[in-house]
Amino acid sequence: MKILLKIFTLCIVCLFLFCGKVSAENIYRITNANFDTSNSMIVLSAADTAEGVIAKDIKLIKLEGKAYFDIESSMITFQKQDWIFNSGNIKEIKINQFSNNPCVVRVVLYYDNDFNPDNIKFYRVKNNIIVKLKSSSVCNNPYFQNTYRDEHSSSGDFYEYTTVTTPVTSSDDSIMGQIQEAFNTQTEQFFAKKELKLNTKYYLNSVSAKQNGVLINGFGAVTIERPMLLQNPSRIVYDLPNTLVDTKLRNKEIRINDTETVKIGQFSVNKARIVINTEDTGDYIPIYSSDNQSLIIANYKKTNNSSLYSNSSNVSGYVNEKNDEQTQSMILKFEAPVVHGLDRYNDKLIIYLYNVSKYSDTLFKGTFKDTFFEGAVIDLMPKIGLKLTIPIEQSALVNTYLGADGRSLKISVKEVKKKTQMPVNPVIFSPPNISVKKSGKQSVVIDAGHGGSDTGAIGGGIYEKDITLDVAKRVEKILKQKGYDVKMTRSQDSTVSLQERVDISEDYEPDIFVSIHVNSSVKPEINGIETHYYHQESLALAQIVHSSFASAIQANDRGLFKSKFYVINHTTAPAILIEIGFISNATERGQLTGEKRKQATAQSIADGIQKYLQQFK
């Protein structure tokens, strides 16, 4: 017992010595680490302090195959990070607490021989450290994160195979082990590595019910799309692009109150979906925290607004930014991080600035005179904050962005060019012969690539035309069972020209056109799946079907390509061409001719088609 008492006393003394050292210097707490794949940068966020700025001088130490830098007088408030990437020149990034006395955070980057470490640049936005890994120019200061968008698909959407590490709790029953665990927060932990198809924008790991709403937590940068209002039953649907949901949360229903529930799921490989069952669908809005790590979707009419923030702020600056002939942006700058909510109507956008009380009406109107935002007004809401109303045409596309330090808000509006108006009473000399489908069902044209004398690619004595016809017929069968009308460009081993395939589709007038092919390469080691589109209106179809396909097939995901293939260029309906694997790769060729791979491919393509038609048609 005396020995235990001595050990306990020694631990207490060490703890006080450590605390004394910490209190003697200004310690910056790094609250978040995010890797932005699209801009190839690391963003390390720390709280602002009155004493100064974090890491005035950062020195990059370059070694063989790796480089590292230290952040003095700092501590991470999250678990140490170990990111392993399966694509690009950067192979691994580690972020950990290198020492506690003095407090030093170390970031280590491992890269291949093709990477030039001289391209690594450091920037600071307030107390946010931005580590730029490419030689391209840094994002405009401040570093903005997309928080809301009207579009339900974007060419900026992405995901990649990434390995993440998670701590594994070790059970130590010894007295010494328990004492050490109690007093040493930096005890070495065991970590389990798991490869995920992880989108590096946002990882959602917590959902909890709040009074008249739901709180979403995670790490990264959260974006939310324009909601969909559905009936029977009454519900509102929010999609979060570039988001991975923790498996423990998927399809779990949470009760908000006696009459309302929420369920969250992984809608596709890189999109989360939140469904709130409520009769008050028009009253729910997203409310963003100042660090963009958490999100409350709540009934704004019943929300206690004072509980949303702990600090007050004022508007300190106004900027109008002309991006191009169709796009302009309003930027509002604040004295302190802002907490804001957003409500999108067909003819206007409303921004609620909950912790903001003062602004200059003269400067506001003067800045945005003769711009897209000339009709915008700000109203004071007693005990709430400010209400910004921006009139917007129904066809316009809206995006909002929050600065990394939470002190700037950017609203971007893109006005869609109007088509030339036809005369009120046009004279039609030769009315087109439009065939109308009598079934009223949604329809799909499935195009089995090649056929007849056109064998397509050949590998190991196997013809591409045979694989594509087999898979196409399976897709046809599944879609018909789901209740869709399906038209095949060929149902047997026959020769059909590219123009004939287009003519079949144009005459049938389907909702979508899907062409199925098998890839080939002179390099036999190349393998994997890819999806091609050409017209912009086909992008959403390509993304959704490819996501379904890639999540179901254990194969190298080569991604999306904008390609000018004849059949997807000349068809009117949204059209994609899917390369389901490489016939030139012996291993993949064996899989493509097997029952399991062909059926899984057909099922995933059909599932993706159904998801697209349910969402957009």
BELTA-V465007 format. One record per pair of residues at least 12 apart in sequence whose ideal C-beta (glycine too) atoms are under 8 Angstrom apart, sorted by the first residue. I is the first residue (numbers start at 0). J is the second residue. Records with the same first field share a line. If there is no record, write none. Layout:
I: J, J
//
This chain:
3: 174
6: 174, 175, 178
7: 178
10: 178, 179, 181, 182
11: 182
13: 182
14: 182
17: 99, 100
20: 100, 101
21: 102
24: 72, 101, 102
25: 48, 50, 51, 72
26: 72, 73, 74, 102
27: 45, 46, 48, 53, 54, 70, 72, 73, 74, 126
28: 45, 46, 73, 74, 75, 76
29: 43, 44, 45, 53, 70, 73, 74, 75, 76, 77, 104
30: 44, 45, 46, 76, 77, 290
31: 43, 44, 77, 218, 290, 292
32: 44, 75, 77, 80, 94, 218
33: 199, 218, 219, 220
34: 82, 92, 199
35: 199, 200, 220
36: 157, 159, 199, 200
37: 155, 157, 200
38: 131, 133, 138
39: 87, 89, 131, 132, 133
40: 129, 130, 131, 132, 133, 137, 138
41: 92, 106, 128, 129, 130, 132
42: 127, 128, 129, 130, 142, 403
43: 70, 94, 106, 127, 128, 129, 130
44: 126, 127, 290, 403
45: 73, 126, 127, 128
46: 126
47: 125, 126, 404
48: 126
52: 123, 125, 126
53: 70, 72, 73, 123, 126, 128
54: 70, 71, 73, 123, 128
57: 69, 70, 121, 128
59: 116, 119, 121
61: 116
64: 109, 110, 111, 112
65: 107, 108, 109, 110
66: 107, 108, 110, 116, 119
67: 105, 106, 107, 108
68: 105, 106, 121
69: 97, 103, 104, 105, 106
70: 103, 104, 105, 106, 128
71: 101, 102, 103
72: 101, 102, 103
73: 102, 103, 104
74: 96, 99, 102, 104
75: 94, 95, 96, 104
77: 218
78: 166, 188
79: 93, 94, 95, 96, 188
80: 92, 93, 94, 95, 164
81: 93, 163, 164, 190, 192
82: 161, 162, 163
83: 161, 162, 163, 192
84: 159, 161, 162
85: 159, 160, 161, 162, 194
86: 159, 160
88: 110, 111, 113, 114
89: 108, 109, 110, 114, 132
90: 109, 110, 111
91: 108, 109
92: 106, 107, 108, 109
93: 105, 106, 107, 109
94: 106, 107
96: 185
99: 185
106: 130
108: 132
115: 134
118: 131, 132, 133, 134
119: 131, 132
120: 137
122: 137, 140
124: 140, 141, 142, 402, 403, 404
125: 141, 403, 404, 406
126: 404
127: 142, 403, 404
129: 142, 403
141: 402, 403, 404, 406, 407
142: 402, 403
143: 400, 401, 402, 403, 407, 409
144: 220, 222, 291, 400, 401, 402, 403
145: 220, 222, 398, 399, 400
146: 221, 222, 223, 287, 291, 341, 399, 400, 401
147: 222, 223, 224, 225, 285, 341, 343, 397, 398, 399
148: 222, 223, 224, 225, 240, 396, 397, 398, 399
149: 224, 225, 343, 395, 396, 397, 398
150: 224, 225, 396
151: 224, 225, 238, 539, 614, 615
152: 240, 538, 539, 542, 543
153: 240, 538
154: 538
156: 240, 241, 269, 270, 542
157: 198, 241, 269
158: 196, 197, 198, 241, 243, 268, 269, 546
159: 196, 197, 198, 199
160: 194, 195, 196, 197, 556
161: 194, 195, 196, 197, 199
162: 192, 193, 194, 195
163: 192, 193, 195, 197
164: 190, 191, 192, 193
165: 190, 191, 193
166: 188, 189, 190, 191
167: 188, 189, 190, 191
169: 188, 189
195: 243
196: 243, 268, 269, 549, 550, 556
197: 243
198: 241, 242, 243, 269
199: 219, 241
200: 219, 220, 221, 222, 240, 241, 242
201: 217, 218, 219, 220, 221, 222, 239, 241, 242, 243
202: 217, 218, 219, 242, 243, 245
203: 215, 216, 217, 221, 239, 242, 243, 244, 245, 248, 263, 271
204: 216, 217, 218, 245, 248
205: 217, 245, 248
206: 248, 251, 253, 261, 263
207: 253
208: 253, 254, 255, 256, 261
209: 255, 295, 297
210: 256, 301, 302, 303
211: 255, 256, 297, 298, 301, 302
212: 255, 283, 295, 296, 297, 298, 302
213: 253, 255, 261, 273, 275, 295, 296, 297
214: 293, 294, 295
215: 263, 273, 293, 294, 295, 296
216: 292, 293
217: 242, 292, 293
218: 292
219: 292
220: 291
221: 239, 242, 287, 291, 292, 293, 294
222: 239, 240, 241, 242
223: 237, 238, 239, 285, 294
224: 237, 238, 239, 240
225: 343
226: 283, 343
228: 280, 281
232: 276
233: 276, 277, 278, 280
234: 274, 275, 276, 277, 280
235: 274, 275, 277, 280, 283
236: 272, 273, 274, 275
237: 272, 273, 275, 285, 296
238: 266, 270, 271, 272, 273
239: 270, 271, 272, 273
240: 269, 270
241: 269, 270
242: 269, 270, 271
243: 265, 269, 271
244: 263, 264, 265, 271
248: 263
249: 263, 264, 265
250: 262, 263, 264
251: 263
255: 275, 277
258: 277, 278
259: 275, 276, 277
260: 275, 276
261: 273, 274, 275, 276, 296
262: 274, 276
266: 610
267: 542, 543, 546, 547, 550, 610
268: 546, 547, 549, 550
269: 546
270: 546
273: 296
275: 296
277: 298
279: 298, 300
282: 298, 299, 300, 301
283: 296, 297, 298, 299
284: 296, 297, 299, 340, 341, 342, 351
285: 340, 341
286: 299, 302, 307, 338, 339, 340, 351, 353
287: 338, 339, 340, 341, 401
288: 338
289: 308, 336, 337, 338, 401, 405
290: 336, 405
291: 401, 405
295: 307
299: 340, 342, 351
304: 353, 382, 383, 384
305: 382
307: 338, 353, 354
308: 338, 353, 354
310: 335, 336, 354
311: 335, 354, 355, 356
312: 333, 334, 335, 336, 337, 354, 355, 356, 406
313: 333, 334, 355, 356, 357, 358
314: 331, 332, 333, 352, 355, 357, 358, 359, 363, 385
315: 332, 333, 334
316: 330, 331, 332
317: 329, 330, 331, 332, 359, 362, 363, 366, 367
318: 330, 332, 366
319: 366, 367, 370, 372
320: 409
321: 370
322: 411
325: 413, 414, 415, 416
326: 411, 412, 413, 414
327: 370, 371, 372, 411, 412
328: 409, 410, 411, 412
329: 367, 370, 372, 375, 389, 409, 410, 412
330: 407, 408, 409, 410
331: 387, 407, 408, 409
332: 406, 407
333: 355, 405, 406, 407, 408
334: 406
335: 354, 405, 406
336: 404, 405, 406
337: 352, 354, 355, 401, 405, 406, 408
338: 352, 353, 354
339: 351, 352, 353, 401, 408
340: 353
341: 399
343: 397
345: 393
346: 390, 391, 392, 393
347: 388, 389, 390, 391
348: 388, 389, 391, 397, 410
349: 386, 387, 388, 389
350: 386, 387, 389, 399, 408, 410
351: 380, 383, 384, 385, 386, 387
352: 384, 385, 386, 387
353: 383, 384
354: 384
355: 384, 385
356: 379, 384, 385
358: 377, 385
360: 377
363: 375, 377
371: 412, 414
372: 389, 410, 412
374: 389, 390
375: 387, 388, 389, 390
376: 388
389: 410, 412
391: 412
392: 414, 415
394: 414, 415, 417
395: 412, 413, 414, 415
396: 412, 413, 415
397: 410, 411, 412, 413
398: 410, 411, 413
399: 411
433: 508
434: 506, 507, 508
436: 484, 508
438: 484
440: 482, 483, 484
441: 483, 484, 510, 612, 616
442: 483, 484, 485, 486, 507, 508, 509, 510
443: 478, 483, 484, 485, 486, 509, 510, 511, 512, 513, 608, 612
444: 485, 486, 487, 488, 503, 504, 507, 509, 511, 512, 513, 570, 572
445: 471, 474, 475, 478, 485, 486, 487, 488, 513, 515
446: 471, 487, 488, 489, 500, 504, 512, 513, 514, 515, 566
447: 464, 467, 468, 470, 471, 472, 487, 488, 489, 515
448: 463, 464, 467, 514, 515, 516, 517
449: 462, 463, 464, 467, 516
450: 464, 467, 468, 489, 491, 492, 493, 494, 495
451: 464, 492, 493, 494, 495
452: 494
453: 494
455: 467, 516, 517
456: 517, 518, 519, 582, 583
457: 582
458: 519, 582, 583, 584, 585, 588
459: 582, 585, 588
461: 582, 588, 591, 592
463: 516, 517, 519, 582
464: 492
465: 492
466: 517, 579, 582, 591, 592, 597
467: 515, 516, 517, 579
468: 489, 491, 492
469: 597
470: 515, 579, 597, 600, 601, 604
471: 487, 515
472: 487, 490
473: 597, 598, 600, 601, 602
474: 513, 515, 601, 604, 605, 608
475: 487
477: 601, 602, 605
478: 605, 608, 609
481: 605, 609
483: 608, 609, 612
484: 509
486: 503, 504, 507, 509
488: 500, 503, 504
497: 565, 566
498: 565, 569
500: 514, 566
501: 565, 566, 569, 570
504: 566, 570, 571, 572, 574
505: 570, 571
508: 571, 572
509: 572
510: 572, 573, 612, 616
511: 540, 572, 573, 574, 575, 608, 611, 612
512: 566, 567, 570, 572, 573, 574, 575
513: 544, 574, 575, 577, 604, 608
514: 564, 566, 567, 574, 575, 576, 577
515: 576, 577, 579, 604
516: 576, 577, 578, 579
517: 578, 579, 580, 581, 582, 591
518: 578, 579, 580, 581, 582, 583
519: 581, 582, 583
520: 581, 583, 584
521: 583
522: 583
523: 583, 584, 585
524: 584
525: 581, 583, 584
526: 554, 555, 580, 581, 584, 586, 587
527: 554, 555, 556, 557, 580, 581, 587
528: 545, 548, 549, 552, 554, 555, 556, 557, 577, 578, 579, 580
529: 545, 557, 558, 559, 560, 577, 578
530: 544, 545, 548, 558, 559, 560, 575, 576, 577, 578
531: 559, 560, 561, 562, 564, 567, 575, 576, 577, 578
532: 559, 560, 561, 562, 567, 574, 575, 576
533: 561, 562, 563, 564, 567, 568, 574
534: 567, 568, 573, 574
536: 573
537: 567, 573, 574, 575
538: 559
539: 573, 611, 615
540: 573, 574, 575, 611, 615
541: 559, 575
542: 559
543: 607, 610, 611, 614
544: 575, 577, 604, 607, 608, 611
545: 558, 559, 577, 607
546: 607
547: 603, 604, 606, 607, 610
548: 577, 579, 600, 603, 604, 607
550: 603
551: 599, 600, 602, 603, 606
552: 596, 599, 600, 603
554: 580, 587, 590
557: 578
562: 576
564: 576
577: 604
579: 591, 600
580: 596
//
